[in-house]
Amino acid sequence: MNALLRNAYKWPKCTPASTIAAFSTAPALWRKPGSGSSSNMRGRERERTLMNLQQEVSETLDQLKDSLDHGESSPRGRSGKNKTTFSQKRSYQMFEVLVRARVTKMFQEMEDFRDKAEDWRAFGVNNQVQLDKAIGLFRKALDTSFAKATDGGKISRMDNPLFWNLRNSFVKGDNRGLSTELVHSFQTFLMQERFPEAINELHREIADLRFPYEWYPATRMLQRTVHLHVGPTNSGKTYNALKALENAKTGIYAGPLRLLAHEIWSRFTAKGKPCALVTGEEVRIPEGVDRWFHSCTVEMSPLNKPVDVAVIDEIQMIASEDRGWAWTQAVLGLQAKELHLCGEDRVVELIQDLCARVGDKCIVHRYERLNPLQTMSKSLHGDFRNLEKGDAVVAFSRIALHKIKAGIEQTTGKRCAIVYGSLPPETRAQQAALFNDPNNDYDFLAASDAIGMGLNLEIKRVIFESSSKFDGNKVRGLTIPEIKQIGGRAGRYRTATAEIASAKEGAEETAVEKKKPQSNTGWVTAFDFRDLEDIQEAFAKEAKPIETAGLFPPANIIERFHTYFPPKTPTSFVLTRLRELARLSPRFHLCDFDTALEIADVIQPYNLSVADRCVFLNCPVSFRTSRDGQSNGQKEALQAFAQCVSEMGSGHLLDFDCINLSILDMDEETRMTMFNNSSYLQKLEALHQVITLYLWLSYRYEGVFQSQSLAFKVKEIVEDRITEFLDKLTYVTYSQARRRQAMREAAERHRLAEQQLLGEEEQEHLVEHHEEEPEEPLIEDVEELDPEEILGEVVAEERPETVQDSEKNQGSG
């Protein structure tokens, strides 16, 4: 909200007097210095610390929180009570000011019709007069939308779709997301009057997504039995589901992570069972056999392959705003006689309802933990000397993980293994084996949150390095399910490593339910007592039941919808129109369109078929820029790849000028001089992402992108160079304490800001998930992020030189 207010200081001429009046009644901290009673702010000492400023902000926002707690904000866009408290009304008015400022800037940039005449004609605008008229009408539409929100309390997707889309885009994408959504909203506004009623009716018919189970007619011909295995971590639910898969003749495992798919593939291969590994960027098909198992990421689930048993892991991710559609697709579309779903108890009611709708038999298996799990009363007090053998320290960026590894080894004199999702599978397996082996010096583990998704390690105690994380868009606090999922990995009962070893030795396995639970207790704590309070609070609460499953229109619906538009209509508009008209049943919600809309705009200039455009919409890209505005190279690479497909040109890796392979030509002596240069690491990371995108496309366009083997080799070299750089990092206690403090402050500001615009119920649904797996960001330091990219960032007059950190001297919270 502070970012919102900061932008709101410049009042557009079109700002209503009522909004200015409401702003004048806001607390002094919200007003621009030099206006009204804010003159008192000039007299304040510039030496006031950031902590004192944050305290005042928190007190102000806490008052808003108290009033918001009594209002209604309908989850998932469904209609609810239309009540607006004064605090909500004031928040919406402040948001309106920001939107107006962004609209003014957007129209200033598109002021001259002649600059983009061809584009405007595609939307039915033929001259400057028509454009000016459309701009005026759009402003009135915004007035009406905000009046509904502030005066009538209508903020749901059904009651007020324009406000709903703008608000959610701002919360998830800050100013950049809001600006993008405004462009798409204006395009939709231009086109809505162009279609005759008959075409509008056809649009609404195609956009009717209330019955997604009808998209899979072959699966509906089967009488499936769905086994739902639910329970906490380390309860044996996934073990039992995998036993059913192993005993079948044919089957599929679908998991959320590439590393999990690789782990199951390794397990089946070790047991002599032919198994294919299929992920977005890697495919391994067994040779010399006619029938095999599949181990894949959920997005790659083979929906057209009849099998005896299918296992879908982490079924609670069906509620994800980004990836939920993949779980819904797998649940509704997999042609398996037995479908085993593993996950949290809060998904039971939703799955039972979906099974009832399609006529599948649903059997619920509930599990209890095989050994106890407890949170500790004390943290590590910020001191690695308090670590014990078998401890795992969990962090959320690769730089943080490697610094922790260095700090542990320097402080304790013992070795520390390291595991995270983007490690090469073989390296990851080697590091896990080193940690799991009790007869060596690898006493400790530095791990990312990937271990929370089911990666099995023999961990005695989980230690959260922080209770907040940078998720690719913003710094936020960990959610209750995330904390429980990660913390629950303490005191693991039986690991995949043990499974593979026993299989190689020919040992006979015993079913989990026949074993006696081990007596060892799993412990959960934090590196810092301040974060331990959040961990303890999360374990004392229960997450709310999952009510809806994610949907994203499949390619055939997008292609059919596209045929009812003029040939040069931007795909981003077609998607926006489809999103606007989509009708959903109460058990489903639309997944996020933002990334697809960005991709559609990037590849729009190229002469691609609608089918090709639909392929590109799912590619793994991120268009984030650095603090100095530099691109990460993925946009340029995506454009080059799209042009190559459109022209059916040469797709050899060395033919693309946008791929910076020259950075790999440095000799060892030159590289040694680069280890203090963070831009070198960022260039390596950008190259790795572009090569990953090339590999992803090489499996979709085999005849175009022909350098797959070379790309795998380049990817391996880049990963080695990144590891070489990360291994040189050192751990500075004071610096890391400041970083954790800054993360906590940024996460708290973001939480309060979200709560003002969304309310508590909707906040829980905004956890970001990346395509195929939550690959760890290279950096999560808030100090290395643009403040404009962090929702709710406070602009301090002077950043304090010190941040108090009494981790070594104070007890737990």
N, C-alpha and C positions, 0 to 999 in steps of 0.2 A: 504493500500500500504506500510505503514511503516513496518508492519509485514513481507510483501513480501521482502522488502529491507533488513530487518534484517537477513533473511534467506539467502539472496543473497550474503552476505559478504564472505562466504566460496565458492570460485570459484572451481567447479569441473574441473578435467583435460580435460573433453570433451567440455568445454565452447569455442565456436568459438571466434576467435580473433576479429571479427566485434562486437560481443556483449561486449567484454571487452573494446573495443575502444569507443563504445557508452556510456558505463558506466563511462568512464573517463571524458566524457564531461558533466556529470550530475552535478547539484549543489553540493557544498562541503558537505552539510548536508546529502546527500545520500550516501556518501562514508564511507568506514570503517576507523575509526580513525587509524592514523599511516601510511596511504598510500597516496602518491601524495600530492596535495595541502591541504588535510585534516589535515596536521600538524598544521595548524592555530587553529584547534579546541582544541589542547592540551593547548594552551595558554589562552583559555577562562576560566573564573572563574567558579569553581564548584558550586558556590552559585547562578548561574543563575537559575531563577525560571522556573517551568514547563510552566507557561504562556508565558514567553519570547520564549521558545523553540517552543511552539505551534504556536506563531505568525510567526516565521520563516518558519515552516512547511506549514502553511496556505498560506503564500505568494508564496512559491514555487509551491504548488499544485494549487493555483488560476491561475498561469500562464498556467499550463497544462489544467485547466478547460477552459480557454479562447480559446485554440487551439482545444480542443475536441468539443467545441460547434459548430465548423464549419465542423466537420467530420460527417460521416453517420454511424450509428449503427442500423442495421435492427432489429425491435422488433420481438419477438417470433420465431426467427430463419428463417424468410423469407428473400429471397435474396434482397439485396439493392445495392446502389452504393458502389463500392469497392474503397474507398478513405482512405488513411492513412496519417495522419499528422505526423510531426516529433515527437511530444509529444506522440501520440498514439504508434508509432513505438518503441520509447524508453520504454514505459510502457510494451509493449508486450515482448521486449527483456529482461527486468527485470523479467517478469513473467516466461520466458523461463529458466532463470538461476535457479529460485526456483524449477521449474518442474524437471530440470535435477538433482538437488541435491536430490529431493525426489525419483526420479527414481533410482539413484545410491544407496540410502539407501534401497529401496525396493529390489533391486536385490542382495545386500549384504546379506540381511536376507534370501533370497531363493537360495543362491549360490550353496549349495550342493544338487544335484538331489536326492541322496539317502534318504534325510530326508523326502521328500514327493513324493516318486516315484509313489505311487498309484494315488495320485491326479494329477500328471503330465500326467500319461498315459491316464487319462480321457480326457485330452486335446490333445492327439496325440503326446506327447513328451515322447520318450522311453529311452533316455539316456542323459548324461551330454552334449555331443557334440550337440545334437539337441536343448537342452535348451540354450546353449551359442549362437547358431546360431539364435534362435528365439529372444533372448535378443538384439543381434546386429541389427536385422531387425526392431525390435520395436523402437530402438533408431533412426534409419533412418526415420521411419514413423513419429516420433516426430519432427525430423528436417524438414521434408517436411511440416508438419502441421504448424509449427511456421513460416516457410518461406512464406507460403501462407498468414498468418496473417500480418507479418511485412512488406513484400515486395509487396504483392498483395492486402492487405486489405480485404481478404476473411475470415470473422469471423462468418458467420451465420451458423445455424445448417445444412442447405442444402449444403453450399459450403465447410464447414470445420468442420464436426461433432466432430472430436477428440478435436480440440481446443475449440469448443463451450462447450463440456461437461466438460473439465478440467477447463475452466475459470469460468463457472457457479458454479461448485462444490466448487471451492476455494472461490468465493465471498460469497456463502451461508454457507459453512461449514468450511472455513479457512483451515488450514493445514491438519486437520483431514479429512475434506471432500475431499480435493485434493488427499490425500494418498489412501483413499478408492476408488475414481474414477480411479486412476492409476491402481490399481489391476484389476478392472473390465475391463478397456480398454485393458490391456495386455491379459486377458483371451479371450476377443473378438478377438483380433489380432491373437492369437494362433489358434482359431477355424475357422477363415474365409476361410482358404484354404482347410479345410478338407471336405467340402461338395461339392458333384457334382452339376453341374448346375441345374439338375432337382430338387434336394432338395432345392437349393437356390431359385428357382422359387416358390416352394411351400411355403417356408418361407416368401417370399415377398407377396404372395397372402394372407396368413393368417394375416400378419402385415399391410394389407391395411385397415386403419382406417378412410378412407375418408367419409364413409357413416354410422355413428353411429346410425342414426335413424332407420336403418334396423335391429338393434339388438332387437327391440321391435315390432314384427309383430302384436301382438294382439292390441296394441295401435294404430298402423297404420290403423287398420280396422275401427277405430272410426272417426267420424267427430267432432273434438273438437273445442270449442270456447275459445280462450285465451284472458283473460282480463288482461291487463298490467296496474297496478296502480303505477304511478311514481310521485314523488314530494319530497320536502324536509321533514325533520323530523317534527312531529306535524302538519301534513297536513290532516290527516284523511284517508290516503290511506289504511293502514292495517285495520282500523276500518270498512271501507266499504267492504273490502274483507271478513272479518270475519262475517259481517252481512249476506252476501250471503251464507257462510258456515252454519251459524246457521239456515237459512231458508230452507236448503236442508234436505233430508231424510237421506242421507249417505254422508260422506265426510272425508277429510284428511287435517290436518294442518301439515306442515313440516317447521321447523325453524332451525336456526343455533346453538341454545343453548339448553342445557337440561333445563335450568331455564325458557326459553320461552315456551318450550313444556309443562313444569309443570304448567306454568301460564295459558295457554290455556286450559289444562286439568281441572284445578281448576275452570275456568270460566264456562266451559260447564257442569261440575258436579254440580256447584252451581245452574245452571238453570234447573237442572233435566234432562239433556240430557246425555244418556249413552256414555261414552268416555273412550277409552283405552289410556294409556300412554306407549309409546314404545321408549326407548332410548338404547344406547349401554349397559348400566349397570343396567337397571331397566325396568321391564315390569309389568304393572297393567292392567288386563283385567276385565271389568265389569261382574258381575255374574247375572244370571237369565234373560238375554236378548239374543236375537238372532242377533240383529243388533246394531251397535254402531259406533260412530265417532272414528277417530284415531288422536292423538296428538303425534308427533314424531320428532326426529331430522332428518335432511335431509337424512343422510346416511341410516336411518332405514325406509325410505318410502316404503310402500307395493306396489310394481309395478304390482302385479298380482291380485289386488282387484279392480273391477269396482265400481266406486262411481259417485255420481251426481256432487259434487264440490270438488276441491282440492285447497288449498292455499299454495303457496311456498313463504316464507318470505325472505327478504334480497337477492333478486335475483342477485344483483350486485356481490355477492360472487361467481358467476359462473366463474369469471375470476381468482379465487384464484389458486396459483401454487400448493397448497397442497390439498384443498378440492373442487376445482371447478368441478371435475368430478361428485360429488354427486348432485350438482344442475343441471348439464347437464343431468345426468341420470334421475332425477325427471322430468325435463321439457319434455324430449323426451319419457319417459316411463310410467308416471302415466296415468292410464285408467280412466280419469275423463271427463264427458261431458263438464263441465266448469272448466277451469284451471285459477286461479287467481294468478298473480305474483306481488309481492310488492317490490319496491326498488327505486333506484336512476334513474334519467332521462337519465344518460349516457349509459344505457343498452338498450334503445329503439330500435336503429337500428339493433343491434345484434339479439334481440328477433324477430323482424319483419322478418329478413332474415331467421331465423330458422323455423318460422311458415310457411313462403312461401315454404321452401324446403319440408316440410312434408304435406302441404295442409291444415293446420289449419287456421281458421279465427282469426285474431288478432285485438282486439279493445284496443286502448290506452286511458286511463283515466289520465288526468293530474290534479295535485292538487297544491294549494298554501298553505302556512302556515296559520294557523288559528289565530295566533297572531305574532307580530313582534319579531325578534331576532337580537340582536346587540352585538358587542364586546365593552367592556368598554375601556376607555382611561387610566385607572389606574389599577395597580395590588393591591394585598393585602399588598405589601411591606414586605412580609414574616412574617406577624403578625396576629395571629388568632383573635386578638381583633377587627379586621376589618371585621369579619364575620357578616352576618345578618341572621335572621331566614329564613329558607327555602333554605339555601346554601348547595350545594353538592361539596365536594372536591374530585377530581378524581385522583387516583394513580394506579400504575400498578404492585404492588406486595403485598402479604398479610402482610408481615412485615411492609411495608410502611403504609398500611391502618390502621393497629392496632396502630402504633406509632402516626399517625395523629389523630386517635380517642382519644388516651390518651392525646395528646397535646391540642386538642380542649377542652376537658372536664376540664383539669387542668387550662387552661387559662381563659375560659369563665364562668366556673361554671355551664354550661348547659350540657345536655346529648347529645350524638352523636350516631346515629344509624350507622350500618355498613352493606354493601351489596356487595357480590362478588359471582362469578359463582360457586365456589366449596363449598359454604355454603350448609348445608342440606336444602332441599326445605322448610320445615316447619319453620326453623330458619330464612331463608331469607324472607319468607312471613311475619313473625312476625316483623322483623326489618323494612321492608318496611311499614307495617301498623303503626308502632310507629312513623316513620318519617312523614307519610301522615296525621296523626291525629294532627290537629292544637291545640288540647286542652290538651297537655301534655308538658313535658320539653324537648322532643327530637326535638330540633330546627335545628340540623345539621345532615349531612349525609357524611360518608366516603364511597366512592364507587369505584369499579374497572371499567375498560372500558366495562364491560359487560352491563352497562346501555346504551351504544351506540348501542347495537343490538336490542333495542326495549323494554327493561324492563321499564315499565311505573311507574314513580314516580313523585310526585308533587313538582318539583324542580323549584325554582325561578331564581337561579343563579348557573351556572356551573363554577367551579374554577379548572383549571388544576394545579395540584401540580408540574408537569414537562411536558415539550413538547417532551420528549424522553422516551424510554422504553426499557427494556430488553425483547426480544421476545422469549427467549428460546435458541437462538444461539448467538445473538449479541445485542449490544446496538445500537439503531437507533432512528432517529427522527420520530415523528408521521407524517403520510401522510395527504394530504389534505382531502381525504374522511373520515379518522379516526377522525380528528379534528372536521369536520363539523357534523359527526354523533354523536359524544359525546356531543359537544357543543349544538347541536340542541335539546337536552333533556331539556334544560332550558325552563320554561314557558309551561310545558305540559298542554294539553287541558283537557283530560279525562283519568283517569288511570284504569287499570284492577281492582284495589282495589275497585274503585267506581262502576265498572261494577258488580263485585261479590256482593257488598253490596246492590246495587239496585235490583239485582236478588233475593237475600234472603228476601228483604223487599217487593217484589212483585211490585216494582215501574215500571211504564211503561217508556221505553226508547224512546228517540227521535233521529232520524237520524242526523248524524253530519252535513250534508249539510243544514239541516233546522234550525240549531242553529245559533245564532249570535256569531261571534268570540269574545272571551274575550279580554278586552283591555289591560291586563297585558302584559308587554314586557319581553321576556326572555333575560337574560344578560349572557355574557361569559367573563371571565377574567382568570388571572393566579395568582398563589401564589407569583411569582417572576416576576419583570418587564422584565427580560431577556427572559423568556419564553413567556411573553405576546406579544413580538414582533413577534414570530413565529406564535402565534395564530391569531393575526391580519392579518399577511401576508397570512395565509392559507384561511381565510374567504374572502380575497380580490381576490382570484384566483378560477378558475374552473378546476376541474379534467378532464383529457382527456377522451373521449368516450371509452367504452369497445369494443374491436374489436374481441376478440376470447373467446371461451368457453373451459373450461378444460376437458380433457379426460384422463381416465386411462383404460387400457385394462381390460374388465370384465373377470371373472374367466373362463368362457367357452373358451374364446380365448386363455388364458394362458395355459389351460389344453390341448387344441388341438395343440398349438405350441410346447408344451413339448413333445408330442408323436413323433416328428421328431428328437429327440436327443437320444443318448445312455442312458441307464437306470440310471447311476450314475452321469449324468451331473448335476453340481450344478444349483439350481434354480436361483441363482443370475446371472449366465451366460445367462440362457434362457431369463431372463428379460432384461439383457443388450443387447442381440441380438435383442430382440423384439423392444426395444427402438431405436436401431440403424437403423432397417429396416422400422420402422413405417412410413407410408405415411398418411398425413393429408390434409384436405381441408383448404383453407385460413381462415375459420371461427372457427378453433379449434387449441388448443395447447395441448401438452402432459403435464400432471401434474408431479410433482416431484417424481422420483423413489428412492431417496436416502434412505428413511426409509424402504421401501420395500426390497431394496437390503441388508440393514443391517440385517433385520429380517431373510431374506432368508439364509444369511451366518450363523447366530446364530443357526438356527434349522436344518441346512444341515446334521449334523451327524446322525440324527434320521430317522428311517425307516417310514416315513410318505408318504401317498399317495399324488399325485399332488393336489387333491381336498382339502385335509387337509392343505397342504402348502399354498394354496390360501386363506384359512380361516385365518391362522396365519398372513398373509401379512397385514391384515387390523387391527390387534389388537393394542390397545392404549398403546404404550411403548415409552420410551425415554432412550437412552443409555448414557446419559451424565455422566461424572465423576466429582468428586470434585477437588478442587485445588491440593490436595495431591495425586491425582490419584486414589482415592477410588471409586469403583463402587457404583451405587445407588441400586444395587440388582436386577434390572429388567432383566438384561441379564441372570443371574443365574436362576431367577424364570421362565423366558420364556423357558430356556432349560429344566428345570424340568417339566414344564407343557407339552412341546412338547414330551418329553420322555414318560410321562404318557399316552398321547394320542396314541403314536406309539405302546406301549406295552399293551394298554387297561388296565392299572393297576389301583391301588387305587388312587382316586383323592380327598380323604378326606383332608380337609384343614390342619389338625394336622399331616398328614403324610409327609409334605414337610419340610425338614430341612432348606431350604433356606428362609423360612418365619420366620422372627425374632419376634415371639410373646412374647418372654421373656421380652421385653421392657415394656410390659403392666403389668408386675407383680409388678412393683415398688409401694410401699405404698405411701401415701400422703406426709409423712415426707421426704422420699427419693426424691420424685419428686420436692419438694420445693428447694432442693439443686441443682437441675439440670437446674434451670431457667436462670442461667448465662452461660450455656453450649450450644452453637449453634449446636454441633454435636448431641445432644439429639433431637433437633427439626428436623434435617436432617434425623435421623433414623426414627422418626415418619412419616415424609413425605414419605420416601422410603417404609415403611410398608403400608401406605395408597395407594400408587401407585400399589404395588403388589396385594393388596386385590382387588383393582378396576379391575386389569387385570384378576384375578381369577373369579370375577363376570361376566366379559365380556365373558369369555370362558364358564362359567356355562350355559349360554343361547344357546351356540352353541354345547356343548357336555354335555347334561343333564345327560346322563348315566355314565359319567366319573367324572365330578366335582360335587359331590353330597352334598357338605356342603354349599349350597347357603345361607340358613337361618343363619348359624353360621358366614358366611363371612359378611353378612349384620350387624350382631351384633358387630363383630370385627371392621368393618368399622366405626360404630357409636361411639365405644369407642375411636378409634384412633382420630376421628374428635373432640371429647370432649377433649382429651389430647392436641391436637394441639391448640384448642381454649383456653384452660387453660394456655398454655405457652404464646400465643400471647397476652392474656389479661394482662400479667405481664410486657409487654414492656412499656417503657417510651419514651417521645419525648424530644430530646436534640436539641435545635434550631441550635446551631453552627454545630453540627455533620450533621444534615439534609441539612444545607446550603452547606457544603462541598460535600455531596453526590450529590446534584442537579448539582453543578458545574462540578463534575467529570463526571456525566451522559451527560451533554451538550458537554463536550470536547470529550468524547468517541464517541458520536453520530455524531459529526461534522467530526471527523477523519474517521469514517466509511463511511459517505456520500462522502467525497472527494475520498477515496480509491475506492469505488464502481464506482464513476463517471469516474475514469481513465480507469478502465477495461471494463465498460459497456456503458457509455454514459448516458445522462439524460433520454432518452426515455425508456430504459430497466430497469432503476432503479425502476420505479414505479411498476413493476410487481414482485418485490422480497419481498413483505410483507408476513411474515410467518403467517400461520393459523394452529391451532392444530386440531386433529381429534375430531369432534363433537362440541367442543367449546374451545375458547382460555382461558383455565384455568390459573388463575394467578400464576406466579412463586412465590415460597416462598421468594426468594431473588432476587433483581435486582441491588444491590450495585455493581458498577464496581470494588470497592476495594476488593470484595469477589470473583471476577472472575479471572481466569488465564489470564494474558495478551495475551497469545498465542491464546485464544479463542475469542478475540475481534479483528476483522479485522481492521487494521490501528492503532493498539496501539503503542504509542511512548515509547521507553525505556528511561526514564529520568535518568540522572546521580544521581539525588537526588530528592525525592518527596518533594515538598514544605511543610513546616509545617503549612502554612495558605493559605486559599483561600479567596480572598477578596469577601465579600458579603455585599453589601450596600442596601439590600432589605428594611431595615427599614428607610433608610435615603434618598433614591433616588426615583424619580417618575417613571412613566411608560415609556416604550420606544416609 
